[in-house]
Amino acid sequence: MENRKIKLSILDQSIVSKGVGVSEALQQTVEIARLGDLLGYTRFWVSEHHNIAAIAGSAPEVLMVKLADATRHIRIGSGGIMLPNHSALKVAENFRLLEALFPGRIDLGIGRAPGGDRLTSYLLNPSNEFSDEGYEQQLDYLQLFFTDTASSEHGRILAIPQATTAPMQWMLSSSSGGSSKLAARYGMGLAVAKFINGHAQPDMVADYKAAFIPSAQFPEPAALVAIMVLCADTEEKAAQMRKLLDYRFVQMEKGNFDAMGPYEEIRDYVFSPPEQARIKANAGRVISGTPEHVKAELTKLATDFDVEEIVVTTMTTSFEDRKRSFELLAEAFALQPASEQVAR
């Protein structure tokens, strides 16, 4: 199992750093997608967040049009669409339109978290019941719309446009039970969000595979793990990136979501004992270091969870550090550039 070929993918959140405008942050996301496409990453997902000024990504389905048009081979997806914030029909139509524009390249990653605070989630969808039953009903509707089997006493209800293919559906889950069970029931792929819950365990994938019901999209279970990764040329640089990320985590847990500056602004910051405890609690969300170390840790993660794909998200204030991290990972895992894949 240790010799398995591991696929790498990217999740990007369009982070707004101090001194970087929203337009520039979004353009950086586009540039990272192009880089991932050239380096041989499998997919590129963007997130949905609301009422958080430091994250520009609020509408994945809109941003995905730009990303898919700017790339040629890499799959483009949502990581994810927070389904309770939306109408199931509108989500189906948005992603059918994307699939019609870019056939065979669209992923629909689905989650149930608000992507922000509960009030904002309610304002996005005033009919949101914040209940398990309501969420499962939306999932039921989504399947009906994607298979053209939705109807009422007035006749059929079609999700337009009528595309010949459908986006691949992935269920995002950060803990055992709940969403991972739904992924198995609906025959979806499972994306374990270890970058959100560092304590997520391999039994999530094992239970999902054991309960999986085959679907037209996934005849067999498919799972991946998403984790934060900071990869640098030197241990010193990796340590600096890690301290800045730890500082960001601490600030976010205090309710401070403001844009952050470079490492130099927090170089001399000393974490208090309570902050050190929180950093320790979050340690499982991140892998950092030089390429050799990061590759070993990611390979172990893939083996432990019995997956063949890892999605990496790199939260840094430096765009150059972000790009370099993805380049080093691609080199460490000997990813095959898209042009070489086509040639074969």
DOVEX-688479 format. One line per 5 residues: their letters; for each residue x, y, z negated of N, C-alpha, C. Coordinates in steps of 0.2 Angstrom, whole numbers, plus 5000, padded with zeros to 4 digits. Layout:
N
A	X Y Z X Y Z X Y Z  ...;
//
This chain:
344
MENRK	5004 4994 5000 5000 5000 5000 5004 5006 5000  5010 5006 4997 5015 5012 4996 5017 5014 5003  5017 5010 5008 5020 5011 5015 5014 5014 5020  5008 5015 5017 5003 5017 5021 5005 5024 5024  5002 5025 5030 5003 5031 5034 4998 5036 5031;
IKLSI	5000 5041 5028 4996 5046 5025 4994 5052 5029  4988 5053 5030 4986 5059 5034 4986 5065 5029  4988 5071 5032 4987 5077 5028 4982 5082 5031  4978 5085 5027 4974 5091 5029 4974 5097 5025  4971 5102 5027 4972 5109 5023 4965 5111 5021;
LDQSI	4964 5114 5015 4959 5118 5013 4961 5125 5011  4958 5130 5014 4960 5137 5013 4954 5141 5011  4956 5145 5006 4951 5149 5003 4951 5157 5004  4955 5159 5009 4956 5166 5011 4957 5170 5005  4962 5169 5002 4964 5173 4995 4966 5180 4997;
VSKGV	4963 5185 4994 4964 5192 4994 4969 5193 4989  4976 5195 4991 4981 5197 4986 4981 5204 4986  4985 5207 4980 4986 5214 4979 4989 5217 4985  4987 5222 4988 4990 5225 4994 4988 5222 5001  4984 5217 5001 4981 5213 5007 4974 5214 5007;
GVSEA	4972 5217 5013 4965 5219 5014 4961 5212 5016  4954 5213 5016 4950 5207 5017 4951 5204 5024  4952 5209 5029 4953 5207 5036 4959 5204 5037  4965 5206 5034 4971 5203 5034 4971 5196 5031  4967 5195 5025 4967 5189 5022 4963 5184 5027;
LQQTV	4958 5186 5030 4955 5181 5035 4959 5180 5041  4963 5184 5043 4967 5183 5049 4973 5178 5047  4975 5179 5040 4980 5174 5038 4977 5167 5038  4971 5166 5036 4967 5159 5037 4968 5157 5044  4966 5161 5049 4966 5159 5056 4973 5157 5058;
EIARL	4978 5161 5055 4985 5159 5057 4987 5152 5054  4985 5151 5048 4986 5144 5045 4983 5139 5048  4977 5140 5051 4974 5135 5055 4977 5133 5061  4980 5138 5064 4984 5137 5071 4990 5133 5069  4993 5135 5063 5000 5132 5061 4998 5124 5060;
GDLLG	4993 5123 5056 4991 5116 5055 4989 5112 5061  4986 5115 5066 4985 5112 5072 4991 5110 5076  4996 5115 5076 5003 5113 5079 5007 5108 5075  5006 5108 5069 5010 5104 5065 5008 5096 5064  5001 5095 5066 4999 5089 5066 4994 5087 5060;
YTRFW	4992 5092 5056 4987 5091 5051 4980 5088 5054  4977 5084 5050 4971 5081 5053 4965 5086 5053  4964 5089 5048 4958 5094 5047 4959 5100 5044  4955 5105 5045 4956 5112 5041 4949 5114 5039  4949 5114 5032 4942 5116 5029 4943 5123 5026;
VSEHH	4937 5126 5026 4937 5133 5022 4931 5132 5017  4932 5136 5012 4927 5136 5006 4922 5141 5006  4917 5140 5002 4911 5145 5001 4912 5147 4994  4913 5154 4993 4913 5157 4986 4909 5164 4987  4906 5165 4981 4902 5172 4981 4904 5176 4974;
NIAAI	4903 5182 4975 4904 5187 4970 4911 5187 4967  4916 5184 4970 4923 5184 4968 4927 5188 4973  4929 5194 4971 4932 5199 4976 4939 5196 4978  4942 5192 4975 4949 5189 4977 4948 5184 4982  4942 5181 4984 4941 5176 4989 4937 5179 4994;
AGSAP	4939 5179 5000 4936 5182 5006 4931 5177 5009  4932 5171 5008 4928 5165 5011 4921 5164 5008  4916 5168 5011 4909 5167 5008 4905 5163 5013  4907 5163 5019 4902 5160 5024 4906 5156 5029  4908 5149 5027 4912 5145 5031 4909 5144 5038;
EVLMV	4902 5143 5039 4900 5142 5045 4901 5148 5050  4902 5154 5048 4904 5159 5052 4911 5159 5054  4915 5158 5048 4923 5158 5049 4925 5152 5054  4921 5147 5053 4923 5141 5057 4923 5142 5065  4918 5146 5067 4918 5148 5074 4925 5151 5076;
KLADA	4927 5156 5073 4934 5158 5074 4939 5153 5074  4939 5149 5069 4945 5144 5068 4945 5139 5073  4939 5136 5075 4938 5131 5080 4940 5134 5087  4939 5140 5088 4941 5144 5095 4948 5145 5095  4951 5146 5089 4958 5148 5089 4963 5141 5089;
TRHIR	4960 5135 5088 4964 5129 5088 4961 5124 5094  4965 5119 5094 4963 5114 5100 4962 5107 5098  4965 5105 5093 4965 5098 5091 4962 5096 5084  4964 5100 5079 4963 5099 5072 4955 5100 5071  4952 5095 5067 4945 5096 5065 4944 5102 5060;
IGSGG	4939 5105 5061 4937 5111 5057 4931 5110 5053  4931 5112 5047 4925 5110 5043 4924 5115 5037  4919 5113 5033 4918 5117 5027 4920 5113 5021  4923 5116 5016 4925 5112 5010 4923 5116 5004  4916 5117 5003 4911 5115 5007 4906 5120 5008;
IMLPN	4900 5118 5011 4894 5122 5010 4890 5120 5004  4889 5125 5000 4886 5124 4993 4878 5123 4995  4876 5117 4996 4869 5116 4999 4863 5119 4995  4863 5119 4988 4858 5123 4985 4857 5130 4986  4863 5133 4989 4862 5140 4991 4859 5142 4997;
HSALK	4857 5136 5001 4854 5137 5008 4848 5133 5009  4845 5135 5015 4840 5130 5017 4843 5125 5021  4840 5118 5020 4843 5113 5023 4843 5113 5031  4837 5116 5033 4836 5117 5040 4841 5122 5043  4842 5127 5040 4847 5132 5042 4854 5129 5043;
VAENF	4856 5125 5038 4863 5122 5038 4863 5117 5043  4858 5113 5045 4858 5109 5050 4858 5112 5057  4855 5118 5058 4855 5122 5064 4862 5125 5065  4865 5128 5059 4872 5131 5060 4877 5125 5062  4877 5120 5059 4882 5115 5061 4880 5111 5067;
RLLEA	4874 5111 5069 4873 5108 5076 4875 5113 5081  4875 5119 5080 4877 5124 5085 4885 5124 5085  4888 5123 5079 4895 5122 5079 4897 5116 5083  4894 5110 5082 4895 5104 5085 4894 5105 5093  4889 5108 5095 4888 5109 5102 4894 5113 5105;
LFPGR	4896 5118 5101 4902 5122 5104 4908 5119 5104  4909 5115 5099 4916 5111 5098 4915 5104 5097  4912 5100 5102 4910 5093 5101 4916 5089 5098  4914 5085 5093 4919 5080 5090 4924 5083 5086  4923 5089 5084 4929 5093 5080 4926 5096 5073;
IDLGI	4919 5095 5072 4916 5098 5066 4915 5094 5060  4917 5096 5054 4915 5092 5048 4911 5097 5044  4906 5093 5041 4901 5097 5036 4903 5094 5029  4907 5098 5025 4908 5096 5018 4903 5099 5014  4899 5095 5010 4894 5097 5006 4895 5097 4999;
GRAPG	4893 5102 4995 4894 5102 4988 4888 5105 4985  4887 5104 4978 4881 5107 4974 4883 5112 4969  4889 5114 4968 4891 5119 4964 4889 5126 4967  4888 5131 4963 4886 5138 4965 4891 5141 4969  4897 5140 4968 4902 5143 4972 4903 5150 4969;
GDRLT	4901 5151 4963 4901 5158 4960 4897 5157 4953  4893 5163 4952 4889 5163 4946 4882 5161 4948  4878 5159 4943 4872 5156 4944 4867 5161 4946  4867 5167 4944 4863 5173 4946 4864 5174 4954  4870 5174 4956 4872 5175 4963 4869 5169 4967;
SYLLN	4869 5163 4965 4867 5157 4968 4859 5158 4969  4856 5160 4964 4848 5161 4964 4847 5167 4969  4851 5172 4970 4849 5177 4974 4850 5175 4982  4855 5170 4983 4856 5167 4989 4850 5163 4991  4847 5160 4986 4842 5155 4988 4837 5155 4982;
PSNEF	4832 5160 4982 4827 5161 4976 4823 5154 4975  4823 5150 4980 4819 5144 4979 4823 5138 4975  4830 5140 4974 4834 5135 4971 4832 5133 4964  4831 5126 4963 4828 5124 4957 4834 5122 4952  4840 5122 4954 4845 5120 4950 4844 5113 4947;
SDEGY	4841 5108 4951 4839 5102 4948 4842 5096 4953  4843 5090 4950 4845 5084 4954 4840 5083 4959  4834 5083 4957 4829 5081 4962 4829 5086 4968  4829 5092 4967 4829 5097 4972 4835 5096 4977  4841 5095 4974 4847 5094 4978 4846 5087 4982;
EQQLD	4844 5082 4980 4843 5076 4984 4838 5077 4989  4833 5081 4988 4828 5082 4993 4831 5086 4999  4835 5091 4997 4839 5094 5002 4843 5089 5007  4846 5085 5003 4850 5080 5007 4846 5075 5011  4840 5073 5009 4835 5070 5013 4833 5073 5019;
YLQLF	4831 5080 5018 4829 5084 5024 4835 5085 5029  4841 5085 5026 4847 5086 5031 4848 5080 5035  4847 5074 5033 4847 5068 5037 4842 5068 5042  4836 5070 5040 4830 5070 5045 4832 5075 5050  4834 5081 5049 4836 5086 5054 4841 5083 5059;
FTDTA	4846 5080 5056 4852 5078 5060 4850 5072 5065  4845 5068 5063 4843 5062 5067 4836 5063 5070  4834 5070 5070 4828 5072 5074 4822 5068 5072  4821 5066 5065 4815 5062 5063 4811 5066 5058  4812 5073 5058 4808 5077 5053 4802 5079 5056;
SSEHG	4796 5079 5053 4790 5080 5055 4785 5083 5050  4780 5086 5052 4774 5088 5047 4768 5086 5050  4762 5088 5047 4756 5087 5050 4755 5091 5056  4759 5095 5057 4759 5100 5064 4763 5097 5069  4767 5092 5068 4771 5089 5073 4779 5089 5071;
RILAI	4783 5088 5076 4790 5087 5074 4793 5094 5073  4799 5093 5069 4803 5099 5067 4810 5098 5069  4812 5101 5074 4819 5100 5077 4824 5105 5074  4830 5103 5073 4835 5107 5071 4839 5109 5078  4838 5115 5080 4841 5117 5086 4848 5120 5086;
PQATT	4852 5119 5091 4851 5116 5097 4852 5108 5096  4849 5105 5101 4849 5097 5101 4856 5095 5104  4861 5094 5100 4867 5091 5102 4868 5084 5102  4872 5081 5107 4873 5074 5108 4877 5071 5102  4881 5075 5099 4884 5072 5093 4883 5076 5087;
APMQW	4884 5074 5081 4883 5077 5075 4889 5078 5071  4890 5083 5067 4895 5084 5062 4896 5079 5058  4903 5077 5056 4904 5072 5051 4902 5075 5044  4898 5071 5040 4896 5074 5034 4901 5071 5028  4903 5075 5024 4908 5073 5018 4904 5076 5012;
MLSSS	4904 5072 5007 4901 5074 5000 4907 5076 4996  4907 5082 4993 4912 5084 4988 4910 5082 4981  4915 5080 4977 4914 5077 4971 4920 5078 4966  4919 5081 4960 4924 5082 4956 4924 5077 4949  4919 5073 4949 4919 5069 4943 4915 5062 4945;
SGGSS	4915 5057 4941 4912 5051 4942 4905 5052 4942  4901 5047 4945 4894 5047 4945 4891 5053 4950  4885 5055 4949 4882 5060 4953 4884 5060 4960  4888 5065 4963 4889 5066 4970 4893 5060 4973  4897 5057 4970 4900 5051 4973 4895 5046 4974;
KLAAR	4890 5045 4970 4885 5040 4971 4881 5042 4977  4880 5048 4977 4876 5051 4983 4879 5050 4990  4886 5051 4990 4890 5050 4996 4889 5042 4998  4889 5038 4993 4889 5031 4995 4882 5029 4997  4876 5032 4994 4870 5031 4996 4868 5033 5003;
YGMGL	4871 5039 5005 4869 5042 5011 4874 5040 5017  4879 5036 5015 4884 5034 5020 4888 5040 5022  4890 5044 5018 4895 5050 5019 4902 5048 5017  4906 5052 5020 4913 5052 5017 4913 5055 5010  4918 5053 5006 4919 5056 4999 4925 5060 4999;
AVAKF	4925 5066 4997 4930 5071 4996 4931 5072 4988  4936 5069 4985 4937 5070 4978 4941 5076 4977  4938 5081 4973 4941 5088 4972 4945 5088 4966  4951 5085 4966 4955 5085 4960 4958 5092 4959  4958 5096 4964 4961 5103 4963 4956 5107 4959;
INGHA	4950 5104 4958 4945 5107 4953 4945 5104 4946  4945 5097 4946 4945 5093 4940 4952 5089 4940  4957 5091 4937 4963 5087 4937 4963 5081 4933  4957 5079 4930 4956 5073 4926 4952 5068 4930  4950 5070 4937 4947 5065 4941 4951 5058 4941;
QPDMV	4947 5053 4941 4951 5046 4941 4949 5042 4947  4954 5037 4949 4953 5033 4954 4946 5029 4954  4943 5028 4949 4937 5024 4949 4931 5028 4953  4932 5034 4954 4927 5038 4958 4927 5035 4965  4933 5033 4968 4933 5031 4974 4931 5023 4974;
ADYKA	4934 5020 4969 4932 5012 4969 4924 5011 4968  4921 5015 4964 4914 5015 4963 4910 5017 4970  4913 5022 4973 4910 5024 4979 4910 5018 4985  4916 5015 4985 4917 5010 4990 4913 5004 4989  4912 5002 4982 4908 4997 4980 4901 4998 4982;
AFIPS	4898 5004 4981 4891 5005 4982 4889 5008 4989  4894 5008 4994 4893 5012 5000 4888 5008 5005  4884 5012 5008 4879 5009 5012 4881 5012 5019  4883 5008 5024 4885 5010 5031 4880 5015 5034  4883 5019 5038 4879 5024 5042 4881 5024 5049;
AQFPE	4878 5028 5053 4880 5028 5060 4887 5032 5061  4888 5037 5056 4894 5041 5056 4900 5037 5053  4898 5033 5047 4903 5030 5044 4901 5023 5043  4903 5018 5048 4902 5011 5047 4905 5008 5041  4911 5011 5039 4915 5009 5033 4916 5015 5029;
PAALV	4917 5014 5022 4918 5020 5018 4924 5024 5020  4924 5030 5018 4930 5034 5020 4931 5039 5014  4937 5040 5011 4938 5044 5005 4944 5048 5006  4945 5054 5003 4951 5058 5003 4951 5061 4996  4957 5064 4995 4958 5067 4988 4961 5074 4990;
AIMVL	4958 5079 4987 4960 5086 4988 4964 5089 4982  4969 5092 4983 4973 5094 4977 4977 5100 4979  4979 5104 4974 4983 5110 4975 4990 5108 4976  4994 5110 4981 5001 5109 4982 5005 5115 4983  5011 5115 4979 5015 5121 4980 5022 5118 4982;
CADTE	5024 5118 4988 5030 5115 4990 5035 5120 4993  5041 5120 4990 5046 5125 4992 5053 5122 4993  5058 5126 4996 5064 5123 4998 5069 5122 4992  5068 5125 4986 5071 5124 4980 5067 5124 4974  5070 5120 4969 5066 5120 4963 5064 5126 4959;
EKAAQ	5069 5131 4960 5068 5138 4957 5062 5141 4960  5062 5141 4967 5056 5144 4970 5050 5141 4969  5050 5134 4968 5044 5130 4967 5041 5132 4960  5046 5133 4955 5044 5135 4948 5041 5142 4948  5044 5146 4952 5041 5153 4952 5034 5153 4955;
MRKLL	5032 5149 4960 5026 5148 4963 5021 5145 4958  5024 5140 4954 5019 5137 4949 5018 5141 4943  5022 5146 4941 5021 5150 4936 5015 5155 4938  5016 5158 4944 5011 5162 4946 5004 5159 4947  5004 5153 4949 4997 5149 4949 4995 5148 4942;
DYRFV	4999 5146 4938 4997 5145 4931 4994 5152 4928  4997 5157 4929 4995 5164 4927 4988 5165 4930  4987 5163 4936 4981 5164 4940 4975 5160 4936  4977 5154 4935 4972 5150 4931 4970 5153 4925  4975 5155 4921 4973 5158 4914 4969 5164 4915;
QMEKG	4970 5168 4920 4966 5174 4921 4959 5173 4923  4959 5168 4928 4952 5166 4930 4948 5163 4924  4951 5159 4920 4947 5157 4914 4945 5162 4909  4948 5168 4910 4946 5174 4905 4941 5178 4909  4939 5176 4915 4934 5180 4919 4937 5185 4923;
NFDAM	4944 5185 4924 4947 5190 4928 4949 5187 4935  4945 5189 4940 4945 5186 4947 4948 5192 4952  4952 5197 4949 4954 5202 4953 4960 5199 4957  4962 5203 4963 4967 5201 4967 4974 5201 4963  4978 5197 4964 4984 5197 4961 4990 5199 4965;
GPYEE	4995 5201 4961 5002 5203 4965 5007 5198 4965  5013 5199 4967 5018 5195 4968 5021 5192 4961  5025 5187 4962 5028 5184 4956 5032 5189 4951  5035 5194 4955 5039 5199 4951 5035 5202 4946  5029 5203 4947 5024 5207 4942 5023 5203 4935;
IRDYV	5024 5196 4936 5023 5192 4930 5029 5188 4928  5035 5190 4931 5041 5186 4930 5043 5185 4922  5042 5191 4918 5043 5191 4911 5037 5189 4907  5032 5187 4909 5026 5186 4905 5027 5179 4901  5025 5180 4895 5026 5174 4890 5019 5171 4889;
FSPPE	5018 5165 4890 5011 5162 4889 5010 5161 4882  5004 5163 4879 5003 5162 4872 5002 5154 4871  5002 5152 4865 5000 5145 4863 4994 5142 4866  4988 5146 4865 4982 5144 4868 4982 5144 4876  4986 5149 4879 4987 5149 4886 4991 5143 4889;
QARIK	4996 5141 4885 5000 5135 4886 4995 5129 4886  4991 5129 4881 4986 5123 4881 4982 5122 4887  4979 5128 4889 4975 5128 4895 4979 5126 4902  4986 5128 4902 4990 5126 4907 4991 5119 4907  4992 5116 4902 4993 5109 4901 4986 5105 4903;
ANAGR	4981 5108 4901 4974 5105 4903 4973 5105 4911  4976 5110 4914 4975 5111 4921 4981 5107 4925  4985 5104 4922 4991 5102 4926 4990 5097 4931  4984 5093 4930 4983 5088 4935 4980 5090 4941  4978 5097 4941 4976 5100 4947 4981 5101 4953;
VISGT	4987 5101 4951 4993 5104 4955 4998 5099 4955  5001 5099 4961 5008 5096 4962 5013 5101 4965  5018 5102 4962 5023 5107 4964 5030 5104 4964  5035 5107 4968 5041 5105 4968 5044 5105 4975  5050 5102 4976 5053 5102 4983 5050 5096 4987;
PEHVK	5051 5096 4993 5048 5091 4998 5048 5084 4995  5054 5082 4993 5055 5075 4991 5051 5073 4985  5051 5078 4980 5046 5077 4974 5039 5077 4976  5037 5082 4980 5030 5082 4982 5028 5076 4986  5032 5074 4990 5030 5068 4994 5029 5062 4990;
AELTK	5033 5061 4985 5033 5055 4981 5026 5056 4977  5025 5062 4974 5019 5062 4970 5012 5062 4974  5012 5064 4980 5006 5063 4985 5006 5056 4987  5011 5053 4988 5011 5046 4990 5008 5042 4984  5010 5043 4978 5007 5040 4972 5000 5041 4971;
LATDF	4998 5047 4973 4991 5049 4972 4987 5045 4977  4989 5045 4983 4985 5041 4988 4985 5034 4986  4990 5031 4984 4990 5024 4982 4985 5023 4976  4986 5027 4971 4982 5026 4965 4974 5027 4967  4972 5031 4971 4965 5032 4973 4963 5028 4979;
DVEEI	4968 5024 4982 4967 5020 4987 4964 5024 4993  4967 5030 4995 4965 5034 5001 4970 5034 5006  4969 5036 5012 4974 5037 5017 4974 5044 5019  4971 5049 5016 4971 5056 5017 4971 5060 5011  4976 5065 5011 4976 5070 5006 4975 5077 5009;
VVTTM	4970 5081 5006 4969 5088 5008 4973 5092 5003  4977 5097 5006 4981 5101 5001 4978 5108 5002  4978 5111 4996 4976 5118 4996 4982 5122 4992  4984 5128 4995 4990 5131 4993 4988 5138 4991  4987 5140 4984 4985 5146 4982 4991 5150 4980;
TTSFE	4994 5155 4984 4999 5159 4983 4998 5166 4985  5001 5171 4982 5000 5178 4984 5005 5180 4990  5010 5175 4992 5014 5177 4997 5012 5172 5003  5010 5176 5009 5008 5172 5015 5014 5168 5017  5020 5170 5017 5026 5167 5019 5027 5160 5015;
DRKRS	5026 5161 5009 5027 5155 5004 5022 5150 5006  5016 5152 5008 5010 5148 5010 5012 5144 5016  5014 5147 5021 5016 5144 5027 5022 5139 5027  5027 5142 5023 5032 5137 5022 5031 5131 5018  5026 5131 5013 5024 5125 5010 5021 5120 5015;
FELLA	5017 5122 5019 5014 5118 5024 5019 5115 5029  5024 5119 5031 5029 5117 5036 5033 5111 5032  5035 5112 5026 5039 5108 5022 5035 5101 5022  5029 5101 5020 5025 5095 5019 5024 5091 5026  5023 5095 5031 5023 5092 5038 5029 5088 5040;
EAFAL	5035 5091 5038 5041 5088 5039 5042 5082 5035  5041 5083 5028 5042 5077 5024 5038 5071 5026  5032 5072 5028 5027 5067 5030 5028 5065 5037  5032 5068 5041 5034 5067 5048 5027 5067 5052  5023 5072 5050 5017 5073 5054 5018 5074 5062;
QPASE	5014 5071 5066 5015 5071 5073 5012 5078 5076  5016 5082 5079 5013 5088 5082 5007 5086 5087  5002 5090 5087 4996 5089 5092 4998 5088 5099  5003 5091 5102 5005 5090 5108 5008 5083 5110  5012 5080 5104 5014 5074 5105 5009 5068 5104;
QVAR	5004 5070 5100 4998 5065 5100 4994 5065 5106  4993 5070 5110 4990 5070 5116 4994 5066 5121  5001 5068 5121 5005 5064 5126 5005 5057 5125  5004 5054 5119 5003 5047 5119 4996 5045 5120;
//
